[in-house]
Amino acid sequence: MAKAKEAPAGVEPGKEVANIEEQIRKQLAGLKNRVGAPPSNKISIKNKVFTLPDGQSDNALNVIILDWRYVNAHYPGAYDPKSPQDPDCFAVGAEKPESGLLIPHESVPEPQAKDCKSCPKNEWGSAATGRGKACKNQIRLLVVGASPTEDSVILTLYVSPSRLKKFFAYATDLANKHGLDMIQVVTEITCDPNEQYPSLQFKLVGKHADVATAWALKEQNQDVVERPIEFRNNKD
């Protein structure tokens, strides 16, 4: 039998292994920044039609909104649909941007500011044109079909900056008028026919009987609703 390798001179037995294990922990912690996030199952919208990752499409969605997060993202140049950019700064969280608690994601190499509240790119009038913000303020919805099971596919859908008030009004109306949270009901999501660009609108369909299943799916998929923005371009 081969003789066990002795620790280098001056290193206590077991200390070398502990050092290696610590390095492995650091490597695992940084893995998501090296390989990127797993597929997001994002629902895309084009010409006011919703397209699921499996290719199915429709002009309306009946879903249960399991959870949601603020997603702020600043892009360095003008928008070009033929050459999509990656953001140079972004934040994902449950805290309001104006609270001072929504901060740049840990993977952002050069944050625009210490938090979204104090960021000059998140102020009205900071956009290159018009009176809007240079930072794109969105909401990421975590949704599932109207009849969920424990094996249901979880999807994400983004609410654009211009429709945030509509989303908040819907959530507030459910709570104040019906005493309900979005996870308790089926919501119909469509695009406003009176708007030129895809603008989401929300309508209560009714309560559903699978709250326990919906809640379990919400708890199991916090990594999906909180995941960083998936970069399109290779950072190597």
C-alpha positions as CSV (number, residue, x, y, z in Angstrom):
1,M,0.0,0.0,0.0
2,A,1.3,3.4,-0.9
3,K,2.3,5.6,2.0
4,A,0.0,8.5,2.7
5,K,1.4,11.8,1.6
6,E,2.7,13.9,4.5
7,A,1.6,17.5,5.0
8,P,4.3,20.1,3.9
9,A,6.7,21.1,6.6
10,G,5.2,23.7,9.0
11,V,1.6,22.8,8.1
12,E,-0.4,21.1,10.9
13,P,-2.0,17.7,10.0
14,G,-5.5,18.4,8.6
15,K,-4.8,22.1,8.0
16,E,-4.0,21.5,4.3
17,V,-7.2,19.6,3.7
18,A,-9.2,22.4,5.5
19,N,-7.5,25.0,3.3
20,I,-8.5,23.0,0.1
21,E,-12.0,22.7,1.3
22,E,-12.2,26.4,1.9
23,Q,-11.0,27.1,-1.6
24,I,-13.6,24.7,-3.0
25,R,-16.4,26.5,-1.1
26,K,-15.2,29.8,-2.6
27,Q,-15.1,28.2,-6.0
28,L,-18.7,26.9,-5.6
29,A,-19.9,30.3,-4.4
30,G,-18.6,31.9,-7.6
31,L,-19.8,29.2,-9.9
32,K,-23.0,31.0,-10.8
33,N,-21.0,34.0,-12.0
34,R,-18.9,31.8,-14.2
35,V,-21.5,29.6,-15.9
36,G,-24.5,31.9,-15.7
37,A,-28.0,31.2,-14.5
38,P,-30.0,28.1,-15.7
39,P,-32.7,28.7,-18.3
40,S,-35.3,31.2,-17.0
41,N,-38.4,29.8,-18.7
42,K,-39.2,33.3,-19.7
43,I,-42.4,34.0,-21.6
44,S,-41.7,36.3,-24.5
45,I,-44.1,38.8,-26.0
46,K,-44.0,39.9,-29.6
47,N,-46.8,41.6,-31.6
48,K,-48.9,41.3,-28.5
49,V,-48.7,37.5,-28.5
50,F,-47.3,35.5,-25.6
51,T,-44.9,32.7,-26.5
52,L,-43.9,30.0,-24.0
53,P,-40.5,28.4,-24.0
54,D,-42.0,25.2,-25.6
55,G,-43.2,27.2,-28.5
56,Q,-46.9,27.4,-27.6
57,S,-48.4,30.9,-28.2
58,D,-51.6,32.7,-27.4
59,N,-52.9,36.3,-27.0
60,A,-54.0,35.7,-23.4
61,L,-52.6,33.8,-20.4
62,N,-54.6,32.4,-17.5
63,V,-52.1,31.9,-14.7
64,I,-51.5,32.0,-11.0
65,I,-49.0,34.7,-10.0
66,L,-46.9,32.9,-7.4
67,D,-44.5,35.7,-6.5
68,W,-42.8,38.7,-8.0
69,R,-39.6,40.9,-7.7
70,Y,-38.4,44.3,-8.7
71,V,-35.8,44.1,-11.5
72,N,-33.9,47.3,-12.3
73,A,-31.4,47.3,-15.1
74,H,-29.2,49.9,-16.7
75,Y,-28.0,49.4,-20.3
76,P,-24.9,51.3,-21.5
77,G,-26.2,52.3,-25.0
78,A,-29.3,52.9,-27.0
79,Y,-31.7,50.0,-27.5
80,D,-31.1,48.0,-30.7
81,P,-33.3,44.9,-31.2
82,K,-30.9,43.5,-33.8
83,S,-28.0,43.7,-31.3
84,P,-29.3,43.1,-27.7
85,Q,-27.0,44.4,-24.9
86,D,-26.3,43.1,-21.5
87,P,-26.8,45.5,-18.6
88,D,-23.8,47.0,-16.9
89,C,-25.7,47.2,-13.6
90,F,-28.8,45.6,-12.3
91,A,-30.7,44.8,-9.1
92,V,-33.2,42.1,-8.2
93,G,-35.2,42.1,-4.9
94,A,-38.4,42.4,-3.0
95,E,-37.6,45.9,-1.6
96,K,-39.0,49.0,-3.3
97,P,-36.3,50.9,-5.3
98,E,-37.0,54.1,-3.3
99,S,-36.5,52.2,0.0
100,G,-32.7,52.3,-0.3
101,L,-32.7,48.5,0.3
102,L,-32.7,47.5,-3.4
103,I,-29.0,47.3,-4.2
104,P,-26.9,46.2,-7.2
105,H,-26.5,42.5,-7.6
106,E,-23.3,41.0,-6.2
107,S,-22.2,39.9,-9.7
108,V,-22.2,43.5,-11.0
109,P,-18.5,44.4,-11.4
110,E,-18.9,48.2,-11.4
111,P,-22.2,49.3,-9.8
112,Q,-23.7,52.6,-10.9
113,A,-24.4,53.5,-7.2
114,K,-24.6,51.9,-3.8
115,D,-28.4,51.5,-4.1
116,C,-31.2,52.2,-6.5
117,K,-32.6,55.1,-4.4
118,S,-29.4,57.2,-4.6
119,C,-28.5,56.1,-8.2
120,P,-28.5,59.1,-10.7
121,K,-29.4,56.7,-13.5
122,N,-32.7,55.8,-11.6
123,E,-33.9,59.4,-11.5
124,W,-36.6,60.8,-13.7
125,G,-35.1,62.8,-16.6
126,S,-31.9,60.7,-16.7
127,A,-32.8,58.9,-19.9
128,A,-30.9,59.9,-23.1
129,T,-34.2,61.2,-24.5
130,G,-37.5,62.3,-22.9
131,R,-38.3,62.5,-19.2
132,G,-37.9,58.9,-18.3
133,K,-35.2,57.0,-16.4
134,A,-31.9,55.7,-17.8
135,C,-32.5,52.6,-15.6
136,K,-35.2,50.2,-16.8
137,N,-37.6,49.5,-13.9
138,Q,-39.4,46.2,-14.3
139,I,-41.2,43.6,-12.3
140,R,-40.5,39.9,-12.8
141,L,-43.5,37.7,-12.2
142,L,-43.3,34.0,-11.2
143,V,-46.3,32.3,-12.8
144,V,-47.8,28.8,-13.2
145,G,-50.8,27.5,-15.1
146,A,-54.3,27.8,-13.7
147,S,-54.4,24.1,-12.6
148,P,-51.0,23.5,-10.9
149,T,-49.5,20.2,-9.8
150,E,-46.2,19.6,-8.0
151,D,-44.6,18.9,-11.4
152,S,-45.9,22.1,-13.1
153,V,-43.5,24.1,-15.2
154,I,-42.7,27.5,-13.6
155,L,-42.5,30.5,-15.9
156,T,-41.4,34.1,-15.7
157,L,-43.0,37.1,-17.3
158,Y,-41.8,40.7,-17.1
159,V,-44.0,43.8,-16.5
160,S,-42.7,46.8,-18.3
161,P,-42.0,50.2,-16.6
162,S,-45.1,51.7,-18.2
163,R,-47.4,49.0,-16.7
164,L,-46.1,48.9,-13.1
165,K,-49.0,51.1,-11.9
166,K,-51.5,48.8,-13.5
167,F,-49.9,45.8,-11.8
168,F,-49.9,47.5,-8.4
169,A,-53.5,48.6,-8.8
170,Y,-54.5,45.1,-9.6
171,A,-52.7,43.7,-6.5
172,T,-54.2,46.4,-4.3
173,D,-57.7,45.9,-5.7
174,L,-57.5,42.2,-4.9
175,A,-56.4,42.8,-1.4
176,N,-58.7,45.7,-0.5
177,K,-61.9,44.7,-2.3
178,H,-61.6,40.9,-2.1
179,G,-59.2,40.2,0.8
180,L,-57.1,38.0,-1.6
181,D,-53.5,37.7,-2.6
182,M,-52.6,37.0,-6.2
183,I,-51.5,33.4,-5.3
184,Q,-55.1,32.6,-4.4
185,V,-56.6,33.5,-7.8
186,V,-56.3,32.8,-11.5
187,T,-55.4,36.0,-13.4
188,E,-56.0,36.6,-17.0
189,I,-53.0,38.5,-18.6
190,T,-53.4,40.2,-22.0
191,C,-51.9,43.0,-23.9
192,D,-53.8,46.3,-24.0
193,P,-55.2,46.6,-27.5
194,N,-55.1,50.4,-27.3
195,E,-51.4,50.6,-26.9
196,Q,-48.8,50.4,-29.7
197,Y,-46.4,48.3,-27.8
198,P,-47.1,45.1,-25.7
199,S,-48.5,46.6,-22.4
200,L,-49.8,44.1,-19.9
201,Q,-53.2,44.3,-18.3
202,F,-54.6,42.1,-15.5
203,K,-58.0,40.7,-14.9
204,L,-59.4,38.6,-12.0
205,V,-60.8,35.3,-13.3
206,G,-61.7,33.8,-9.9
207,K,-60.4,31.9,-6.9
208,H,-58.8,28.4,-7.4
209,A,-58.7,25.4,-5.1
210,D,-55.0,24.6,-5.3
211,V,-53.5,27.2,-2.9
212,A,-51.5,24.6,-1.0
213,T,-49.9,23.4,-4.3
214,A,-49.3,27.0,-5.5
215,W,-47.7,27.9,-2.2
216,A,-45.4,24.9,-2.3
217,L,-44.3,25.8,-5.8
218,K,-43.6,29.4,-4.7
219,E,-41.4,28.2,-1.9
220,Q,-39.5,25.8,-4.1
221,N,-38.8,28.3,-6.8
222,Q,-37.4,31.3,-4.9
223,D,-34.1,30.8,-6.8
224,V,-36.0,31.4,-10.1
225,V,-37.8,34.6,-9.1
226,E,-34.6,36.0,-7.4
227,R,-32.1,34.9,-10.0
228,P,-29.8,37.5,-11.6
229,I,-30.4,38.7,-15.2
230,E,-29.2,36.1,-17.7
231,F,-26.5,37.6,-19.9
232,R,-26.7,37.2,-23.6
233,N,-23.1,37.8,-24.4
234,N,-20.0,35.9,-23.3
235,K,-18.0,37.8,-20.7
236,D,-14.8,35.8,-21.2
